Amino acid sequence: MTNNPDNNFRDRIVTMNEEGRRNWIYANQPKGRLYNIRTIVSVILLAFLFLAPHIKVSSGEPLLLFNILQRKFVLFGVVFWPQDFHLFVIGLITIIISIVTFTVVYGRIFCGWVCPQTIFMEMVFRRIEYWIEGTGDQQRIRAKGEDTFDRVGRSLLKHLIFIIISWAITHTMMAYIVGADQVKQYIVSSPGENLSVFIAIMVFTGAFYFVFAYFREQVCSLVCPYGRLQGALLDNNTLMVTYDFKRGEGRAPMRKNEDRAAAGKGDCVNCNKCVTVCPTGIDIRNGIQLECINCTACIDACNSTMRRYKLPEGLIRITSQNNIIKGSSFRWTPRIIAYTALTTALIGAMVVLFTLRSSYETTILRVQGTLFQKLDEGNYSNIYNYKIVNKTEDEGNLSIKLVSPKGKVELAGNTMLVKKQEKIQGAFLIKLNKKEMTGKSTDIVLGVYNGDQLIETIHTTFVGP
């Protein structure tokens, strides 16, 4: 992969030294086109994350809600109930398969550009460090210096802001579970009124603070299952942030007016900028490594050096290992097209399933342990229980009618009025004449109507003599 004979970087992760102690990463802030695009993407995603639980659609429901306690889930204003659980299972399977197919082709772009851990770490917490403590190099110098008033003061200010942001993240996550209005009540009330909630907030605030203030990039390298799986998902055809070792080796500093090709030197001038900006501390020139999250910080750093020395950009770029070896550029291969089409189809199918879900969920069961009742003139009756969930934003005036065979439905009650996002339950009788029965068990079809509109058909059985 490179002509570097020292490959001991593969013996341990870069955040650990030979004694097993932590190597703290002081990454410099990247600058460049890709970093600017990442910043825009991060601002959009952060704004959506913090605003989504507070935005309410015309129905009064929040844009997103995952209320596990009440088993109520809202996706873009549409309410989903436990009866829709199969849709979430299908959605989860689709997401897992999509992640696998996407990663096989495009690598860990999700990790570097969309993952909340990376966005908060690189675009929020690390930027606060740059603002308060300076560049990565300045932070390293301060860390090794004496405990002056300036150093301690900057550190206290930084960690105070870290705690406040962690507190805000915790309340935002809680708003996704219990709703923004309930969280506001928690905030204005005293801790004693909701002691368990207060303890939970403190615990999760501490957890977020620990992750972003101390554990940091080790989440991606040691904990994240997606990162651990990448070794099994990636191959030499996967598009990744890759160093062009054929063009870059051998590495040597740039000398004035030299002909590097005649001197047997590659385009890598050994400036080491790609290492100093890496948030996980790796040297991308050593090849593909577990810690790489495809954040593209090294691409911006390398391109700035190439421009400075009037060398072609793209020494580090998004490409596949095979493209580097063959000296070819990116092209849409059948493999890439197939995996991309599969991912798109899966996501499209999931969207269709969520869109076409039923407006009402009806369950009708014959009461267990009961026999038929004989009525006059050869008529018999069975008793049934019903449960109807209204998933819409409109009130429903429902009724149950016997579609086949001929018979009569008698409802235990005067109305089946179902308010929006609510459920009702009750009982009713079905009366059949013996002439309509086909034996001891007769298949019947019931229609659930909203006014004159048939909204659902239910098949069940009628027990007779």
C-alpha positions in Angstrom: 0.0 0.0 0.0 2.9 2.3 0.8 6.7 1.9 0.9 6.7 2.7 4.6 8.3 -0.3 6.3 7.0 0.7 9.7 3.6 -0.8 9.9 3.3 -1.0 13.7 0.3 1.4 13.5 -1.8 -1.7 12.9 -0.8 -3.2 16.2 -2.8 -0.8 18.3 -5.2 2.1 17.8 -3.6 5.5 17.6 -5.2 6.8 20.8 -3.3 4.3 22.9 0.5 4.2 23.4 2.7 1.2 24.0 1.9 1.2 27.8 -1.9 1.2 27.0 -2.3 4.8 28.2 -4.4 7.4 26.4 -2.9 9.5 23.6 -4.8 12.7 23.6 -5.7 14.0 20.1 -5.1 17.7 19.5 -6.5 18.1 16.0 -6.1 21.4 14.2 -9.2 22.9 12.6 -9.5 22.0 8.9 -9.9 24.7 6.3 -11.2 24.2 2.8 -14.2 23.6 0.5 -15.2 20.2 1.9 -15.0 21.5 5.5 -17.2 24.4 4.5 -19.8 22.0 3.0 -19.6 19.9 6.1 -20.3 23.0 8.2 -23.4 23.8 6.2 -24.7 20.2 6.4 -24.0 20.2 10.2 -25.8 23.5 10.8 -28.9 22.2 8.9 -28.9 18.9 10.9 -28.3 20.5 14.2 -31.1 23.0 13.6 -33.4 20.2 12.7 -32.4 18.2 15.7 -33.1 21.0 18.2 -36.2 22.4 16.5 -38.1 19.2 15.4 -39.7 18.4 18.8 -40.9 22.0 19.1 -42.4 22.2 15.6 -46.1 21.3 15.5 -48.1 20.5 12.3 -51.6 21.6 11.6 -53.0 18.7 13.6 -51.3 19.9 16.7 -48.9 16.9 16.8 -45.1 17.5 17.0 -43.0 16.9 13.9 -41.2 14.0 15.6 -42.1 12.1 18.8 -41.0 8.7 20.1 -43.0 8.3 23.2 -42.1 4.8 24.3 -44.0 5.2 27.6 -47.3 5.8 26.0 -46.5 3.7 22.9 -47.1 6.7 20.6 -44.8 7.6 17.8 -45.1 10.6 15.5 -43.1 10.8 12.2 -43.5 14.2 10.4 -46.9 14.8 12.1 -48.3 11.3 11.3 -49.1 9.3 14.4 -48.2 5.6 14.6 -49.6 3.3 17.3 -48.5 -0.2 18.5 -50.7 -1.7 15.8 -48.2 -0.2 13.3 -45.3 -2.0 14.9 -44.8 -4.2 11.9 -44.0 -1.0 9.9 -41.2 -0.1 12.3 -39.8 -3.7 12.1 -39.8 -3.4 8.3 -38.2 0.1 8.6 -35.5 -1.1 10.9 -34.6 -4.0 8.6 -34.6 -1.7 5.6 -32.3 0.8 7.4 -29.8 -2.0 8.4 -29.7 -3.4 4.9 -29.4 0.1 3.4 -26.5 0.9 5.7 -24.7 -2.3 4.7 -25.2 -1.7 0.9 -24.3 2.0 1.2 -21.2 1.2 3.2 -20.0 -1.5 0.8 -20.0 1.1 -2.0 -19.4 4.5 -0.4 -17.6 3.7 2.8 -18.1 5.6 6.1 -19.3 8.8 4.6 -22.2 8.6 7.2 -19.7 8.7 10.0 -17.9 11.8 8.9 -20.8 13.8 7.6 -24.1 12.8 9.3 -23.4 10.9 12.5 -24.5 13.0 15.6 -21.3 12.0 17.4 -19.1 13.5 14.7 -21.2 16.5 14.2 -21.3 17.4 17.9 -17.7 16.6 18.4 -16.2 18.4 15.4 -18.7 21.1 14.7 -19.7 22.1 18.3 -17.3 21.0 21.1 -14.0 21.1 19.1 -14.9 24.5 17.7 -15.5 25.8 21.3 -12.0 24.5 22.1 -10.6 26.4 19.1 -12.4 29.6 20.2 -11.2 29.4 23.9 -7.9 27.5 23.8 -6.7 28.1 20.3 -5.5 25.7 17.6 -4.6 22.1 18.2 -1.0 22.9 18.5 -1.7 25.7 21.0 -3.9 23.3 23.0 -1.0 20.8 23.2 1.3 23.5 24.5 -1.2 24.7 27.1 -1.7 21.1 28.3 2.0 20.6 28.9 2.4 24.0 30.5 2.0 25.2 34.1 -1.4 25.8 35.8 -1.5 29.5 35.2 -4.6 31.6 35.8 -5.0 32.0 32.1 -4.8 28.2 31.4 -7.1 27.2 34.3 -9.6 30.0 33.5 -9.8 29.0 29.9 -10.3 25.3 30.9 -13.0 26.1 33.4 -14.9 28.3 30.9 -14.6 25.5 28.2 -15.9 22.8 30.5 -18.7 25.0 31.8 -19.9 25.5 28.2 -19.6 21.8 27.6 -21.8 21.1 30.6 -24.4 23.6 29.4 -24.5 22.1 25.9 -24.7 18.6 27.3 -27.7 19.7 29.4 -29.3 21.1 26.3 -28.8 17.9 24.4 -30.3 15.9 27.2 -33.4 18.0 27.3 -33.7 17.8 23.5 -33.5 14.0 23.6 -36.2 14.0 26.3 -38.4 16.2 24.2 -38.4 13.5 21.5 -39.7 11.0 24.1 -42.2 12.9 26.3 -42.8 16.0 24.1 -41.5 19.5 24.3 -44.4 20.8 26.3 -43.8 18.3 29.1 -40.1 19.1 29.1 -40.9 22.8 29.6 -43.0 21.8 32.6 -40.1 19.9 34.0 -37.8 22.9 33.6 -40.1 25.4 35.4 -41.0 23.0 38.2 -38.8 22.2 41.2 -36.5 19.1 41.1 -38.5 17.6 44.1 -41.7 17.5 42.1 -40.2 15.2 39.5 -37.2 13.7 41.4 -36.8 10.6 39.1 -36.8 12.9 36.0 -34.3 15.2 37.6 -32.0 12.4 38.4 -32.3 11.0 34.9 -31.5 14.4 33.4 -28.4 14.7 35.6 -27.2 11.2 34.7 -27.6 11.7 30.9 -26.1 15.2 31.1 -23.1 13.7 32.8 -22.9 10.9 30.2 -23.0 13.4 27.2 -20.4 15.6 29.0 -18.1 12.6 29.5 -18.4 11.5 25.9 -17.7 14.8 24.3 -15.2 16.2 26.9 -13.1 13.0 27.6 -14.1 9.9 25.6 -14.4 11.8 22.3 -13.0 10.0 19.2 -12.7 6.7 21.1 -16.5 6.3 20.6 -15.9 5.8 16.9 -12.9 3.5 17.4 -13.8 1.4 20.3 -17.6 1.5 21.0 -19.5 2.2 17.8 -20.7 -1.2 16.2 -20.9 0.4 12.8 -17.2 1.3 13.0 -16.3 -2.2 14.1 -18.2 -3.7 11.2 -16.5 -1.7 8.5 -13.6 -4.2 8.3 -16.1 -6.8 7.1 -18.0 -4.4 4.8 -15.3 -2.6 3.0 -13.2 -4.0 0.1 -10.8 -2.6 -2.5 -13.7 -1.4 -4.6 -15.3 0.7 -1.9 -15.1 4.5 -2.3 -13.1 5.9 0.7 -10.8 8.7 1.6 -7.6 7.3 0.1 -4.0 8.4 -0.3 -2.6 8.0 -3.8 0.6 6.2 -2.8 1.7 5.6 -6.4 1.8 9.4 -6.9 2.8 10.4 -3.4 5.8 8.1 -2.6 8.6 8.7 -1.9 7.9 11.4 0.5 10.3 14.3 0.9 10.2 18.0 1.7 10.0 20.4 -1.3 13.2 22.2 -2.3 13.2 25.3 -4.4 13.0 24.8 -8.2 13.7 21.1 -7.9 12.4 18.5 -10.4 10.9 16.0 -8.0 10.3 13.4 -10.7 13.9 13.5 -11.8 15.0 13.3 -8.1 12.8 10.2 -7.7 10.5 12.0 -5.3 6.7 11.8 -5.1 4.2 14.6 -4.7 3.9 14.2 -1.0 6.1 16.9 0.6 5.8 15.4 4.0 4.1 18.5 5.5 2.1 16.2 7.9 -0.9 18.5 7.7 -3.1 15.5 6.9 -2.2 14.0 10.3 -2.5 17.2 12.3 -6.1 17.8 11.2 -7.3 14.2 11.6 -9.9 14.0 14.4 -8.9 10.4 15.1 -5.2 11.0 14.9 -4.3 8.6 12.1 -1.9 9.0 9.2 -4.0 8.4 6.1 -0.8 7.7 4.1 -0.4 4.4 6.0 -3.5 3.2 4.1 -7.1 2.4 5.1 -7.5 2.1 8.9 -10.2 1.3 11.3 -10.2 4.8 12.9 -10.9 6.6 9.6 -14.4 8.1 9.5 -14.1 9.6 6.0 -14.5 13.2 7.3 -12.4 14.5 4.4 -10.4 16.8 6.7 -7.2 15.4 5.3 -8.3 16.1 1.8 -8.7 19.8 2.5 -5.3 19.9 4.2 -3.5 18.1 1.5 -5.1 20.2 -1.3 -4.0 23.4 0.4 -0.4 22.1 0.4 -0.7 21.0 -3.3 -1.9 24.5 -4.3 0.9 26.1 -2.3 3.6 24.2 -4.2 1.7 24.3 -7.5 1.2 20.5 -7.6 -2.0 18.8 -8.8 -4.7 18.4 -6.2 -6.2 15.1 -5.3 -3.2 13.3 -3.7 -5.7 12.4 -1.0 -9.2 12.0 -2.5 -12.3 9.9 -2.3 -11.7 6.9 -4.5 -11.2 3.1 -4.3 -8.0 1.2 -3.7 -8.3 -0.5 -7.0 -8.6 2.9 -8.8 -5.4 3.9 -7.2 -3.6 0.7 -8.2 -4.9 0.8 -11.8 -4.5 4.6 -12.1 -8.1 5.0 -13.2 -10.6 7.7 -12.1 -14.1 7.1 -10.6 -16.7 5.6 -12.9 -20.1 4.1 -12.4 -19.5 0.4 -12.4 -22.3 -2.2 -12.5 -21.6 -3.0 -8.9 -22.0 0.6 -7.8 -25.2 1.0 -9.8 -26.7 -2.2 -8.5 -26.0 -1.5 -4.8 -27.2 2.1 -5.2 -30.4 1.0 -7.0 -31.0 -1.6 -4.2 -30.6 0.9 -1.5 -32.9 3.4 -3.3 -35.5 0.7 -3.9 -35.5 -0.4 -0.2 -35.9 3.2 1.0 -38.6 3.8 -1.6 -40.5 0.6 -0.5 -40.3 1.7 3.1 -41.7 5.1 2.3 -44.6 3.6 0.3 -45.5 1.2 3.2 -45.5 4.1 5.7 -47.6 6.2 3.3 -50.2 3.5 2.5 -50.9 2.3 6.0 -54.5 2.0 7.0 -56.4 4.9 8.5 -58.2 2.7 11.0 -57.1 -0.5 12.8 -60.0 -2.8 13.6 -59.8 -6.0 15.7 -62.9 -8.2 15.9 -62.9 -11.5 17.9 -65.7 -13.8 19.0 -65.8 -13.9 22.8 -63.9 -17.0 23.8 -65.7 -19.6 25.9 -69.2 -18.6 24.8 -71.5 -20.8 22.8 -74.2 -19.7 20.3 -77.6 -18.6 21.6 -80.7 -20.0 20.1 -83.3 -17.4 19.3 -86.9 -17.7 17.9 -87.8 -18.9 14.4 -84.5 -20.7 13.7 -82.2 -17.7 14.4 -79.0 -18.0 16.3 -76.6 -15.4 17.8 -72.9 -15.0 18.6 -71.3 -12.3 20.7 -68.1 -10.5 19.5 -65.7 -7.9 21.0 -64.3 -5.1 18.8 -61.5 -2.7 19.2 -61.0 0.2 16.7 -58.1 2.6 16.6 -58.5 5.9 14.7 -55.1 6.9 13.2 -56.4 9.9 11.4 -56.8 13.5 12.4 -60.6 13.4 11.8 -63.4 12.2 13.9 -65.0 9.0 12.6 -68.7 7.9 12.8 -68.3 4.2 12.4 -70.6 1.2 12.0 -70.2 -2.5 11.5 -72.3 -4.3 8.9 -72.6 -7.9 7.9 -71.4 -8.3 4.2 -72.0 -12.0 3.9 -74.0 -14.1 4.5 -77.3 -12.4 5.2 -77.8 -11.5 8.8 -78.1 -8.7 11.4 -75.6 -6.9 13.6 -76.8 -5.5 16.9 -74.4 -3.1 18.6 -74.2 -2.9 22.4 -74.6 0.8 22.5 -76.0 3.6 20.4 -72.9 4.9 18.6 -69.4 4.1 17.5 -68.0 7.7 17.4 -64.2 7.6 17.4 -62.3 10.8 18.1 -59.1 11.6 16.3 -56.0 9.5 17.4 -58.2 7.6 19.9 -59.5 4.1 20.2 -62.9 2.6 21.3 -63.9 -0.9 22.2 -67.1 -2.7 22.9 -69.3 -5.7 22.0 -72.0 -6.6 19.4 -74.2 -9.5 18.4 -74.5 -11.2 15.1 -77.7 -12.9 14.3 -78.0 -15.6 11.6 -80.7 -17.8 10.4 -79.9 -21.5 10.3 -80.5 -21.4 6.5 -77.5 -19.1 6.1 -75.1 -21.4 8.0 -72.8 -23.9 6.3 -72.2 -26.1 9.4 -71.0 -25.8 13.0 -68.6 -23.0 11.9 -69.6 -20.5 9.2 -67.2 -18.1 7.6 -68.6 -14.5 7.7 -67.4 -11.2 6.3 -67.9 -7.9 8.3 -67.5 -4.5 6.8 -66.4 -1.5 8.9 -67.9 1.7 7.5 -67.2 5.4 8.1 -70.5 6.8 7.1 -71.2 5.2 3.8 -67.6 4.5 3.0 -66.2 1.0 3.5 -62.9 1.4 5.2 -62.0 -2.2 6.2 -63.2 -5.8 5.7 -62.9 -8.4 8.5 -63.1 -12.1 8.1 -64.2 -14.2 11.1 -66.4 -17.2 12.0 -69.9 -17.8 13.4 -70.6 -20.9 15.6 -73.9 -22.6 15.2 -75.6 -25.9 16.0 
